[in-house]
């Protein structure tokens, strides 16, 4: 049998002693509590009857508890869909007319024997625009105007240096495309060489940027066979979506540029300029955001019965509320050529008898019509219209899917499920983020009392955290901290990471969409005069360098993997990690002693010989000095950064 929820765990003795404590507080003159006293007998009788009522209450099934939550206006949160930028690669370069990839194009991960494919649909149309090279300019760091390089249909007429004789930070080579190519992947075909000592091909001091109408925006480089213009090869740059044509050096074009930057510490810079013998650009793909949803065009529901308050169950559920625009439609019996649209509303408070309104329960997958309510004067008031008996009912343009399983790793989306001409492949160069499972009944039961207490208004720190999680279910943790200014609060938000992967810093940076949802919700519920700052926590990297001795029957490689796994789980800011399994506590220090104890408990470890702690910058990788204890401020969380484990075999 399913376990029965304990709504109230008090028993007879608890109730009896609680009553005696209340007597001592409110009726101090009542001092005779012996069982022979008539008053004590009444207390025992009432305690026994109350225990019986509590026992019956504890038999309430989860279905009825869900109805209780519905009565107080609490709707269970539906799943949230993950999103990922997907790049479509063409079979041949696009040189003539643009190739349009329509909204709703379906892609998916590869299906295996143990896992079903996870499908994604593109959010918007994207055009792969021809990006023919039309102009070349050179500009030094101190030059006011760029210099034109002779370039025609036959390419570069004479070899020329890409930068100045001694390239300095700010020198740039500008490429003018015939058209602006927003969201497109442009392949730059470079023919050239560099005299003297070249730069580090794995980390060249070179940035590719695109003009977006007001400033130069960075472009992501997914391929560089030239090693920073060291040698001939192809470079693939991904142009941001704000790319626009502009007038530079007397020429109107969609401009890209390669700009020399200051080399990083320990990295060589350019000692001589690369010599360009040939240049060409072609468009080979485009990137668009895809969401882990499946759009349902239409689903027929049961016929209308002509009564108020009818409920229509959806076969496909749960519905993802923020995606699509669900519309309920009805057609008169026998005439399905004319469909009347019904508008979705949050509730029927402002609905009149003629208003075609409906409410959609996204989690339960249920569409509801307005009820009829008996007023105090005996009249019957109708909240929302009622379709005729026998009318055909359908719901259109809604989305299903979502959940944490959509947080797939980079490169996982490789299957094209829609037939597209001239498209060879698809891939996600970055992991999908933002997916979260729907709220469970247990979680809703915990949220119900908080909702009653706060009355949908953020007053306490717990109110801010609860309402933020409601606004953005993709958040794994939220922490509210006071600031130095009275009345101001700081919300630290931590998004969920892809399941099954080691947590990295890029997983823990909230997206602008998530921050926007929290900000809009806080603006609705904050008290007047309260200022709210929403930001991610300060992450402190921790590196553990340890030496352990394996048991004589244990394999060293397995022990190393288990030790690393234990460290990554322990020094984890997300739920499932940390000392208590709820994520590393905010501001909790890391000490050598607890790392010793953790490693000693790992199966196969016979002896922990040495443990050293180092604080590390998770962005730059810079490591601090050895420490016995790493203290964290209240707004900080730890994250594992590159542990080093040495395993010695027992003698």
GURO-136907 format. One record per residue (C-alpha): residue in one letter; x, y, z. Coordinates in nm, 2 decimals, decimal comma. Example, Ala and Ser with C-alpha at 12.3 -4.5 7.8 and 13.67 -1.06 7.14 Angstrom:
2
NODE|res|c1|c2|c3
NODE|a|1,23|-0,45|0,78
NODE|s|1,37|-0,11|0,71
//
This chain:
651
NODE|res|c1|c2|c3
NODE|x|0,00|0,00|0,00
NODE|x|0,10|0,36|-0,06
NODE|x|0,23|0,53|0,26
NODE|x|-0,03|0,75|0,43
NODE|x|0,07|1,11|0,48
NODE|x|0,10|1,22|0,85
NODE|x|-0,08|1,56|0,84
NODE|x|-0,07|1,58|1,22
NODE|x|0,15|1,34|1,43
NODE|x|0,02|1,44|1,78
NODE|x|-0,12|1,16|2,00
NODE|x|-0,33|1,13|2,31
NODE|x|-0,05|1,21|2,56
NODE|x|0,07|1,50|2,35
NODE|x|-0,27|1,65|2,34
NODE|x|-0,33|1,59|2,72
NODE|x|0,00|1,75|2,82
NODE|x|-0,06|2,04|2,59
NODE|x|-0,39|2,11|2,75
NODE|x|-0,23|2,10|3,10
NODE|x|0,02|2,36|2,99
NODE|x|-0,25|2,59|2,86
NODE|x|-0,44|2,55|3,19
NODE|x|-0,13|2,65|3,39
NODE|x|-0,09|2,96|3,17
NODE|x|-0,45|3,07|3,14
NODE|x|-0,61|2,94|3,46
NODE|x|-0,34|2,94|3,73
NODE|x|-0,60|2,89|4,00
NODE|x|-0,68|2,54|3,86
NODE|x|-0,41|2,33|4,04
NODE|x|-0,58|1,99|4,09
NODE|x|-0,48|1,78|3,78
NODE|x|-0,54|1,44|3,94
NODE|x|-0,73|1,19|3,73
NODE|x|-1,01|1,19|3,98
NODE|x|-1,08|1,56|3,92
NODE|x|-1,39|1,60|3,69
NODE|x|-1,20|1,86|3,48
NODE|x|-0,91|1,62|3,42
NODE|x|-1,16|1,36|3,31
NODE|x|-1,31|1,60|3,06
NODE|x|-0,95|1,68|2,93
NODE|x|-0,89|1,31|2,88
NODE|x|-1,22|1,27|2,69
NODE|x|-1,15|1,56|2,46
NODE|x|-0,79|1,45|2,40
NODE|x|-0,92|1,10|2,31
NODE|x|-1,18|1,25|2,06
NODE|x|-0,92|1,48|1,91
NODE|x|-0,68|1,19|1,86
NODE|x|-0,96|1,01|1,67
NODE|x|-1,02|1,32|1,45
NODE|x|-0,65|1,35|1,37
NODE|x|-0,64|0,98|1,29
NODE|x|-0,92|1,03|1,04
NODE|x|-0,75|1,33|0,90
NODE|x|-0,43|1,14|0,84
NODE|x|-0,63|0,90|0,62
NODE|x|-0,70|1,18|0,37
NODE|x|-0,55|1,07|0,03
NODE|x|-0,32|1,29|-0,17
NODE|x|-0,60|1,35|-0,43
NODE|x|-0,81|1,53|-0,17
NODE|x|-0,51|1,72|-0,03
NODE|x|-0,45|1,85|-0,38
NODE|x|-0,82|1,97|-0,38
NODE|x|-0,75|2,15|-0,05
NODE|x|-0,46|2,33|-0,21
NODE|x|-0,68|2,42|-0,50
NODE|x|-0,93|2,58|-0,27
NODE|x|-0,66|2,82|-0,14
NODE|x|-0,57|2,91|-0,50
NODE|x|-0,24|2,72|-0,52
NODE|x|-0,16|2,57|-0,86
NODE|x|0,12|2,32|-0,89
NODE|x|0,40|2,45|-1,10
NODE|x|0,43|2,29|-1,45
NODE|x|0,76|2,17|-1,60
NODE|x|1,00|2,43|-1,75
NODE|x|1,16|2,36|-2,09
NODE|x|1,53|2,38|-2,15
NODE|x|1,66|2,60|-2,43
NODE|x|1,98|2,57|-2,63
NODE|x|2,13|2,75|-2,93
NODE|x|2,14|2,50|-3,23
NODE|x|2,35|2,56|-3,54
NODE|x|2,23|2,44|-3,88
NODE|x|2,52|2,36|-4,12
NODE|x|2,46|2,37|-4,49
NODE|x|2,57|2,12|-4,75
NODE|x|2,73|2,39|-4,97
NODE|x|2,80|2,76|-4,90
NODE|x|2,51|2,99|-4,95
NODE|x|2,61|3,23|-5,23
NODE|x|2,28|3,32|-5,41
NODE|x|1,95|3,35|-5,23
NODE|x|1,89|3,33|-4,85
NODE|x|1,79|2,99|-4,71
NODE|x|1,52|3,03|-4,44
NODE|x|1,48|2,78|-4,16
NODE|x|1,13|2,81|-4,03
NODE|x|1,01|2,83|-3,67
NODE|x|0,91|2,49|-3,53
NODE|x|1,19|2,30|-3,71
NODE|x|1,24|1,98|-3,50
NODE|x|1,58|1,85|-3,39
NODE|x|1,67|1,59|-3,13
NODE|x|1,94|1,40|-2,95
NODE|x|2,05|1,06|-3,07
NODE|x|1,83|0,78|-2,96
NODE|x|2,01|0,49|-2,79
NODE|x|1,91|0,15|-2,65
NODE|x|1,86|0,29|-2,30
NODE|x|1,75|0,65|-2,36
NODE|x|1,48|0,80|-2,57
NODE|x|1,56|1,10|-2,79
NODE|x|1,50|1,44|-2,65
NODE|x|1,34|1,67|-2,91
NODE|x|1,38|2,04|-2,95
NODE|x|1,18|2,29|-3,17
NODE|x|1,33|2,62|-3,30
NODE|x|1,17|2,93|-3,15
NODE|x|1,19|3,17|-3,45
NODE|x|1,27|3,18|-3,82
NODE|x|1,63|3,23|-3,91
NODE|x|1,78|3,32|-4,25
NODE|x|2,12|3,19|-4,38
NODE|x|2,22|3,50|-4,58
NODE|x|2,49|3,50|-4,85
NODE|x|2,80|3,66|-4,70
NODE|x|3,02|3,74|-5,00
NODE|x|3,33|3,95|-4,92
NODE|x|3,31|4,29|-5,09
NODE|x|3,56|4,52|-4,92
NODE|x|3,88|4,50|-4,71
NODE|x|4,01|4,77|-4,48
NODE|x|4,31|4,80|-4,25
NODE|x|4,31|5,03|-3,94
NODE|x|4,60|5,09|-3,69
NODE|x|4,54|5,15|-3,32
NODE|x|4,59|5,52|-3,36
NODE|x|4,44|5,58|-3,70
NODE|x|4,13|5,79|-3,73
NODE|x|4,02|5,65|-4,06
NODE|x|4,07|5,30|-4,20
NODE|x|4,28|5,24|-4,51
NODE|x|4,13|5,06|-4,82
NODE|x|4,29|4,75|-4,95
NODE|x|4,24|4,68|-5,32
NODE|x|4,00|4,39|-5,36
NODE|x|3,79|4,27|-5,65
NODE|x|3,61|3,98|-5,80
NODE|x|3,94|3,80|-5,85
NODE|x|4,04|3,84|-5,48
NODE|x|4,34|4,01|-5,33
NODE|x|4,53|4,18|-5,61
NODE|x|4,87|4,20|-5,42
NODE|x|4,98|4,05|-5,09
NODE|x|4,95|4,30|-4,80
NODE|x|5,02|4,29|-4,42
NODE|x|4,71|4,24|-4,21
NODE|x|4,83|4,47|-3,94
NODE|x|5,11|4,72|-3,89
NODE|x|5,49|4,63|-3,91
NODE|x|5,49|4,57|-3,53
NODE|x|5,13|4,47|-3,45
NODE|x|5,00|4,65|-3,14
NODE|x|4,68|4,61|-2,94
NODE|x|4,40|4,77|-3,14
NODE|x|4,53|4,70|-3,49
NODE|x|4,25|4,56|-3,70
NODE|x|4,17|4,39|-4,03
NODE|x|3,82|4,48|-4,14
NODE|x|3,61|4,26|-4,38
NODE|x|3,31|4,41|-4,54
NODE|x|3,04|4,16|-4,65
NODE|x|2,79|4,24|-4,92
NODE|x|2,50|4,18|-4,67
NODE|x|2,46|4,18|-4,29
NODE|x|2,45|3,82|-4,17
NODE|x|2,29|3,81|-3,83
NODE|x|2,29|3,47|-3,65
NODE|x|2,50|3,33|-3,94
NODE|x|2,81|3,12|-3,93
NODE|x|3,07|3,27|-4,17
NODE|x|3,37|3,08|-4,30
NODE|x|3,67|3,30|-4,36
NODE|x|3,91|3,13|-4,61
NODE|x|4,26|3,27|-4,54
NODE|x|4,56|3,23|-4,75
NODE|x|4,88|3,37|-4,59
NODE|x|5,18|3,33|-4,37
NODE|x|5,37|3,50|-4,10
NODE|x|5,74|3,58|-4,10
NODE|x|5,94|3,53|-3,78
NODE|x|5,81|3,38|-3,45
NODE|x|5,43|3,33|-3,45
NODE|x|5,18|3,35|-3,17
NODE|x|5,05|3,05|-2,97
NODE|x|4,81|2,89|-3,21
NODE|x|4,59|2,76|-2,93
NODE|x|4,56|3,10|-2,76
NODE|x|4,63|3,37|-3,02
NODE|x|4,59|3,74|-2,91
NODE|x|4,32|3,80|-3,17
NODE|x|3,95|3,88|-3,14
NODE|x|3,69|3,85|-3,41
NODE|x|3,41|4,11|-3,37
NODE|x|3,10|4,22|-3,57
NODE|x|2,95|4,57|-3,60
NODE|x|2,59|4,57|-3,45
NODE|x|2,50|4,93|-3,54
NODE|x|2,64|5,09|-3,23
NODE|x|2,95|4,90|-3,12
NODE|x|3,17|4,60|-3,20
NODE|x|3,03|4,28|-3,05
NODE|x|3,25|3,97|-3,00
NODE|x|3,20|3,67|-3,23
NODE|x|3,24|3,32|-3,12
NODE|x|3,50|3,12|-3,31
NODE|x|3,43|2,75|-3,35
NODE|x|3,71|2,66|-3,58
NODE|x|4,05|2,83|-3,65
NODE|x|4,28|2,63|-3,87
NODE|x|4,51|2,93|-3,91
NODE|x|4,62|2,94|-3,54
NODE|x|4,56|3,32|-3,53
NODE|x|4,65|3,39|-3,89
NODE|x|4,98|3,20|-3,85
NODE|x|4,92|2,99|-4,16
NODE|x|4,67|2,93|-4,44
NODE|x|4,34|2,77|-4,34
NODE|x|3,97|2,83|-4,26
NODE|x|3,82|3,03|-3,97
NODE|x|3,45|2,98|-3,88
NODE|x|3,30|3,27|-3,68
NODE|x|2,95|3,30|-3,55
NODE|x|2,80|3,64|-3,60
NODE|x|2,56|3,78|-3,33
NODE|x|2,20|3,85|-3,40
NODE|x|2,24|4,23|-3,39
NODE|x|2,47|4,25|-3,70
NODE|x|2,39|4,54|-3,92
NODE|x|2,52|4,71|-4,23
NODE|x|2,71|5,03|-4,17
NODE|x|2,92|5,29|-4,36
NODE|x|3,29|5,26|-4,28
NODE|x|3,58|5,40|-4,48
NODE|x|3,34|5,52|-4,74
NODE|x|3,20|5,17|-4,80
NODE|x|2,86|5,03|-4,69
NODE|x|2,88|4,66|-4,58
NODE|x|2,82|4,42|-4,30
NODE|x|3,15|4,45|-4,12
NODE|x|3,36|4,19|-3,94
NODE|x|3,70|4,25|-3,80
NODE|x|4,00|4,07|-3,65
NODE|x|4,15|4,29|-3,38
NODE|x|4,48|4,24|-3,20
NODE|x|4,45|4,24|-2,82
NODE|x|4,70|4,24|-2,54
NODE|x|4,85|3,89|-2,49
NODE|x|4,77|3,71|-2,17
NODE|x|5,05|3,68|-1,91
NODE|x|5,31|3,43|-2,03
NODE|x|5,16|3,42|-2,38
NODE|x|5,37|3,55|-2,68
NODE|x|5,23|3,84|-2,90
NODE|x|5,28|3,92|-3,26
NODE|x|5,64|4,01|-3,36
NODE|x|5,55|4,06|-3,72
NODE|x|5,23|4,11|-3,92
NODE|x|5,07|3,81|-4,11
NODE|x|5,10|3,86|-4,48
NODE|x|4,76|3,81|-4,66
NODE|x|4,78|3,64|-5,00
NODE|x|4,41|3,56|-5,04
NODE|x|4,08|3,61|-4,85
NODE|x|3,73|3,50|-4,91
NODE|x|3,41|3,47|-4,70
NODE|x|3,11|3,24|-4,74
NODE|x|2,81|3,16|-4,52
NODE|x|2,79|2,80|-4,41
NODE|x|2,52|2,79|-4,14
NODE|x|2,31|2,98|-3,89
NODE|x|2,23|2,96|-3,52
NODE|x|1,88|2,98|-3,36
NODE|x|1,75|2,91|-3,01
NODE|x|1,55|2,58|-2,98
NODE|x|1,33|2,48|-2,69
NODE|x|1,27|2,13|-2,55
NODE|x|0,90|2,13|-2,64
NODE|x|0,66|1,97|-2,88
NODE|x|0,40|2,19|-3,04
NODE|x|0,05|2,04|-3,07
NODE|x|-0,15|2,19|-3,35
NODE|x|-0,49|2,06|-3,22
NODE|x|-0,65|1,81|-2,99
NODE|x|-1,01|1,71|-2,99
NODE|x|-1,17|1,70|-2,64
NODE|x|-1,50|1,56|-2,52
NODE|x|-1,82|1,72|-2,65
NODE|x|-1,97|2,00|-2,45
NODE|x|-2,27|1,91|-2,22
NODE|x|-2,42|2,26|-2,21
NODE|x|-2,37|2,29|-1,83
NODE|x|-2,15|2,54|-1,64
NODE|x|-1,82|2,44|-1,49
NODE|x|-1,75|2,15|-1,73
NODE|x|-1,40|2,02|-1,72
NODE|x|-1,21|1,89|-2,03
NODE|x|-0,92|1,65|-1,98
NODE|x|-0,63|1,67|-2,22
NODE|x|-0,47|1,35|-2,34
NODE|x|-0,13|1,53|-2,39
NODE|x|0,00|1,68|-2,07
NODE|x|0,14|1,86|-1,88
NODE|x|0,10|2,18|-2,08
NODE|x|0,40|2,42|-2,08
NODE|x|0,23|2,74|-1,98
NODE|x|0,49|2,99|-2,11
NODE|x|0,51|2,84|-2,45
NODE|x|0,26|2,87|-2,73
NODE|x|-0,08|3,04|-2,70
NODE|x|-0,34|2,78|-2,61
NODE|x|-0,68|2,86|-2,76
NODE|x|-1,01|2,67|-2,69
NODE|x|-1,25|2,64|-2,98
NODE|x|-1,60|2,52|-3,01
NODE|x|-1,82|2,43|-3,31
NODE|x|-2,20|2,40|-3,32
NODE|x|-2,33|2,04|-3,34
NODE|x|-2,31|1,91|-3,69
NODE|x|-2,12|2,22|-3,82
NODE|x|-1,75|2,20|-3,78
NODE|x|-1,67|2,46|-4,05
NODE|x|-1,71|2,76|-3,81
NODE|x|-1,51|2,76|-3,49
NODE|x|-1,56|3,01|-3,21
NODE|x|-1,25|3,10|-3,01
NODE|x|-1,25|3,11|-2,63
NODE|x|-0,99|3,32|-2,45
NODE|x|-0,77|3,19|-2,17
NODE|x|-0,79|3,38|-1,84
NODE|x|-0,62|3,32|-1,50
NODE|x|-0,96|3,30|-1,32
NODE|x|-1,33|3,38|-1,37
NODE|x|-1,35|3,68|-1,14
NODE|x|-1,42|3,93|-1,41
NODE|x|-1,61|3,70|-1,65
NODE|x|-1,96|3,77|-1,75
NODE|x|-2,24|3,54|-1,88
NODE|x|-2,15|3,62|-2,24
NODE|x|-1,77|3,60|-2,21
NODE|x|-1,61|3,31|-2,39
NODE|x|-1,34|3,24|-2,12
NODE|x|-1,17|2,93|-2,00
NODE|x|-0,90|2,84|-1,74
NODE|x|-0,62|2,60|-1,82
NODE|x|-0,46|2,39|-1,54
NODE|x|-0,12|2,33|-1,70
NODE|x|0,00|2,06|-1,46
NODE|x|-0,32|1,85|-1,45
NODE|x|-0,38|1,91|-1,82
NODE|x|-0,74|2,02|-1,78
NODE|x|-0,94|2,30|-1,94
NODE|x|-1,23|2,44|-1,73
NODE|x|-1,53|2,65|-1,81
NODE|x|-1,69|2,91|-1,58
NODE|x|-1,92|2,80|-1,30
NODE|x|-2,26|2,92|-1,20
NODE|x|-2,28|3,06|-0,84
NODE|x|-2,59|3,11|-0,63
NODE|x|-2,59|3,47|-0,49
NODE|x|-2,71|3,58|-0,15
NODE|x|-3,04|3,70|-0,30
NODE|x|-3,11|3,36|-0,45
NODE|x|-3,03|3,45|-0,81
NODE|x|-2,79|3,24|-1,01
NODE|x|-2,49|3,42|-1,16
NODE|x|-2,30|3,28|-1,45
NODE|x|-1,92|3,34|-1,47
NODE|x|-1,83|3,28|-1,83
NODE|x|-2,04|3,16|-2,13
NODE|x|-2,15|2,80|-2,18
NODE|x|-2,13|2,62|-2,52
NODE|x|-2,44|2,45|-2,66
NODE|x|-2,50|2,09|-2,57
NODE|x|-2,32|1,86|-2,81
NODE|x|-2,08|2,12|-2,94
NODE|x|-1,74|1,99|-3,06
NODE|x|-1,45|2,12|-2,85
NODE|x|-1,09|2,13|-2,93
NODE|x|-0,78|2,30|-2,80
NODE|x|-0,51|2,44|-3,03
NODE|x|-0,15|2,57|-3,03
NODE|x|-0,02|2,44|-2,70
NODE|x|0,31|2,29|-2,61
NODE|x|0,41|1,98|-2,41
NODE|x|0,75|1,84|-2,29
NODE|x|1,00|2,01|-2,08
NODE|x|1,17|1,88|-1,77
NODE|x|1,52|1,84|-1,64
NODE|x|1,60|1,57|-1,90
NODE|x|1,61|1,85|-2,16
NODE|x|1,93|1,99|-2,00
NODE|x|2,15|1,80|-2,25
NODE|x|2,52|1,84|-2,29
NODE|x|2,69|2,03|-2,56
NODE|x|2,70|1,84|-2,89
NODE|x|2,41|1,61|-2,79
NODE|x|2,16|1,75|-3,04
NODE|x|2,27|1,60|-3,37
NODE|x|1,95|1,46|-3,53
NODE|x|1,75|1,66|-3,78
NODE|x|1,38|1,55|-3,76
NODE|x|1,24|1,79|-4,01
NODE|x|1,33|1,76|-4,38
NODE|x|1,53|2,07|-4,49
NODE|x|1,70|2,11|-4,83
NODE|x|2,06|2,21|-4,84
NODE|x|2,10|2,14|-4,46
NODE|x|2,37|1,88|-4,38
NODE|x|2,38|1,87|-4,00
NODE|x|2,27|2,03|-3,68
NODE|x|2,45|2,06|-3,35
NODE|x|2,43|2,25|-3,02
NODE|x|2,77|2,40|-2,94
NODE|x|2,66|2,49|-2,59
NODE|x|2,46|2,28|-2,33
NODE|x|2,09|2,32|-2,30
NODE|x|1,99|2,51|-1,98
NODE|x|1,68|2,60|-1,78
NODE|x|1,49|2,28|-1,78
NODE|x|1,32|2,18|-1,46
NODE|x|1,06|1,91|-1,37
NODE|x|0,71|2,00|-1,26
NODE|x|0,63|2,05|-0,89
NODE|x|0,54|1,74|-0,70
NODE|x|0,26|1,71|-0,45
NODE|x|0,50|1,70|-0,16
NODE|x|0,66|2,02|-0,27
NODE|x|0,32|2,18|-0,32
NODE|x|0,22|2,07|0,03
NODE|x|0,53|2,24|0,17
NODE|x|0,46|2,56|-0,03
NODE|x|0,09|2,58|0,07
NODE|x|0,14|2,71|0,43
NODE|x|0,40|2,96|0,31
NODE|x|0,15|3,09|0,06
NODE|x|-0,12|3,13|0,33
NODE|x|0,12|3,31|0,56
NODE|x|0,27|3,56|0,30
NODE|x|-0,06|3,63|0,12
NODE|x|0,13|3,66|-0,20
NODE|x|0,34|3,94|-0,07
NODE|x|0,72|3,94|-0,01
NODE|x|0,79|4,04|0,35
NODE|x|1,03|3,79|0,51
NODE|x|1,34|3,64|0,36
NODE|x|1,15|3,31|0,32
NODE|x|0,88|3,49|0,12
NODE|x|1,13|3,63|-0,13
NODE|x|1,29|3,29|-0,18
NODE|x|0,96|3,10|-0,22
NODE|x|0,81|3,36|-0,46
NODE|x|1,13|3,36|-0,67
NODE|x|1,12|2,98|-0,71
NODE|x|0,76|3,01|-0,82
NODE|x|0,85|3,27|-1,08
NODE|x|1,15|3,07|-1,22
NODE|x|1,11|2,70|-1,14
NODE|x|1,44|2,63|-1,33
NODE|x|1,63|2,78|-1,03
NODE|x|1,78|2,51|-0,80
NODE|x|1,84|2,75|-0,50
NODE|x|1,75|3,10|-0,40
NODE|x|1,90|3,28|-0,10
NODE|x|1,77|3,62|0,04
NODE|x|2,03|3,83|0,23
NODE|x|1,99|4,17|0,38
NODE|x|2,21|4,46|0,27
NODE|x|2,37|4,75|0,45
NODE|x|2,09|4,98|0,35
NODE|x|1,78|4,92|0,56
NODE|x|1,49|4,78|0,35
NODE|x|1,71|4,65|0,07
NODE|x|1,75|4,28|0,00
NODE|x|1,98|4,08|-0,22
NODE|x|1,85|3,77|-0,40
NODE|x|2,12|3,51|-0,49
NODE|x|1,99|3,28|-0,76
NODE|x|2,15|2,95|-0,86
NODE|x|2,02|2,77|-1,17
NODE|x|2,00|2,40|-1,21
NODE|x|2,28|2,22|-1,39
NODE|x|2,24|1,94|-1,65
NODE|x|2,18|1,61|-1,48
NODE|x|2,47|1,36|-1,48
NODE|x|2,74|1,62|-1,55
NODE|x|3,00|1,76|-1,31
NODE|x|2,89|2,11|-1,21
NODE|x|3,09|2,38|-1,38
NODE|x|3,09|2,75|-1,35
NODE|x|2,90|2,81|-1,68
NODE|x|2,62|2,59|-1,55
NODE|x|2,57|2,83|-1,25
NODE|x|2,53|3,16|-1,43
NODE|x|2,16|3,24|-1,46
NODE|x|2,03|3,34|-1,80
NODE|x|1,89|3,69|-1,87
NODE|x|1,54|3,53|-1,92
NODE|x|1,55|3,38|-1,57
NODE|x|1,67|3,70|-1,41
NODE|x|1,39|3,89|-1,60
NODE|x|1,12|3,65|-1,47
NODE|x|1,24|3,69|-1,11
NODE|x|1,27|4,07|-1,14
NODE|x|0,91|4,10|-1,28
NODE|x|0,77|3,89|-1,01
NODE|x|0,95|4,07|-0,73
NODE|x|0,83|4,40|-0,87
NODE|x|0,47|4,27|-0,82
NODE|x|0,51|4,14|-0,47
NODE|x|0,77|4,36|-0,30
NODE|x|0,68|4,61|-0,03
NODE|x|0,68|4,98|-0,12
NODE|x|1,03|5,12|-0,07
NODE|x|1,21|4,78|-0,09
NODE|x|1,49|4,77|-0,34
NODE|x|1,59|4,42|-0,47
NODE|x|1,92|4,32|-0,62
NODE|x|1,91|3,99|-0,81
NODE|x|2,24|3,83|-0,90
NODE|x|2,43|3,50|-0,88
NODE|x|2,64|3,42|-0,57
NODE|x|3,01|3,47|-0,56
NODE|x|3,16|3,14|-0,64
NODE|x|3,49|3,04|-0,48
NODE|x|3,68|2,75|-0,64
NODE|x|3,84|2,49|-0,42
NODE|x|4,12|2,26|-0,53
NODE|x|4,20|1,95|-0,32
NODE|x|4,54|1,79|-0,36
NODE|x|4,55|1,46|-0,17
NODE|x|4,75|1,15|-0,14
NODE|x|4,58|0,83|-0,03
NODE|x|4,68|0,47|0,01
NODE|x|4,45|0,21|-0,15
NODE|x|4,35|-0,11|0,02
NODE|x|4,56|-0,40|-0,11
NODE|x|4,26|-0,56|-0,27
NODE|x|4,14|-0,23|-0,44
NODE|x|4,23|-0,11|-0,79
NODE|x|4,41|0,22|-0,79
NODE|x|4,22|0,36|-1,08
NODE|x|3,89|0,28|-0,93
NODE|x|3,99|0,44|-0,60
NODE|x|4,10|0,75|-0,77
NODE|x|3,77|0,78|-0,95
NODE|x|3,57|0,72|-0,63
NODE|x|3,77|0,98|-0,44
NODE|x|3,73|1,24|-0,71
NODE|x|3,35|1,16|-0,73
NODE|x|3,32|1,21|-0,35
NODE|x|3,50|1,54|-0,36
NODE|x|3,29|1,67|-0,65
NODE|x|2,97|1,56|-0,47
NODE|x|3,08|1,71|-0,14
NODE|x|3,20|2,05|-0,28
NODE|x|2,88|2,10|-0,48
NODE|x|2,66|2,41|-0,45
NODE|x|2,35|2,23|-0,60
NODE|x|2,10|2,01|-0,42
NODE|x|2,23|1,66|-0,39
NODE|x|2,58|1,78|-0,28
NODE|x|2,72|1,94|0,03
NODE|x|2,75|1,81|0,38
NODE|x|2,37|1,75|0,42
NODE|x|2,28|1,67|0,05
NODE|x|2,10|2,01|0,00
NODE|x|2,39|2,19|-0,16
NODE|x|2,69|2,36|0,00
NODE|x|2,56|2,61|0,26
NODE|x|2,60|2,98|0,18
NODE|x|2,91|3,12|0,36
NODE|x|3,01|2,78|0,51
NODE|x|3,40|2,75|0,53
NODE|x|3,59|2,45|0,39
NODE|x|3,83|2,28|0,63
NODE|x|4,10|2,03|0,59
NODE|x|3,96|1,81|0,87
NODE|x|3,63|1,74|0,70
NODE|x|3,81|1,65|0,37
NODE|x|4,02|1,40|0,57
NODE|x|3,71|1,25|0,71
NODE|x|3,53|1,24|0,37
NODE|x|3,82|1,06|0,20
NODE|x|3,86|0,81|0,48
NODE|x|3,50|0,70|0,42
NODE|x|3,56|0,63|0,05
NODE|x|3,54|0,26|-0,02
NODE|x|3,88|0,12|-0,10
NODE|x|4,08|0,39|0,08
NODE|x|4,30|0,24|0,35
NODE|x|4,48|0,55|0,46
NODE|x|4,46|0,92|0,39
NODE|x|4,83|1,03|0,38
NODE|x|4,80|1,40|0,30
NODE|x|4,53|1,66|0,21
NODE|x|4,60|2,01|0,10
NODE|x|4,35|2,29|0,03
NODE|x|4,39|2,57|-0,23
NODE|x|4,14|2,85|-0,31
NODE|x|4,11|2,90|-0,69
NODE|x|3,95|3,15|-0,92
NODE|x|3,71|2,95|-1,13
NODE|x|3,72|3,20|-1,41
NODE|x|4,10|3,26|-1,45
NODE|x|4,22|2,94|-1,29
NODE|x|4,46|3,13|-1,07
NODE|x|4,54|2,93|-0,75
NODE|x|4,61|3,08|-0,41
NODE|x|4,84|2,96|-0,13
NODE|x|4,78|2,64|0,07
NODE|x|4,53|2,69|0,35
NODE|x|4,40|2,48|0,63
NODE|x|4,06|2,66|0,62
NODE|x|3,90|2,86|0,34
NODE|x|3,65|3,11|0,47
NODE|x|3,36|3,23|0,26
NODE|x|3,15|3,54|0,29
NODE|x|2,77|3,51|0,34
NODE|x|2,70|3,56|-0,03
NODE|x|2,95|3,29|-0,15
NODE|x|2,93|2,92|-0,25
NODE|x|3,21|2,68|-0,33
NODE|x|3,26|2,49|-0,65
NODE|x|3,51|2,21|-0,72
NODE|x|3,80|2,32|-0,94
NODE|x|4,05|2,06|-1,08
NODE|x|4,12|1,82|-0,79
NODE|x|4,45|1,63|-0,80
NODE|x|4,45|1,28|-0,64
NODE|x|4,75|1,05|-0,60
NODE|x|4,68|0,69|-0,51
NODE|x|4,95|0,47|-0,37
NODE|x|4,92|0,10|-0,36
NODE|x|4,95|-0,08|-0,02
NODE|x|5,27|-0,26|0,04
//
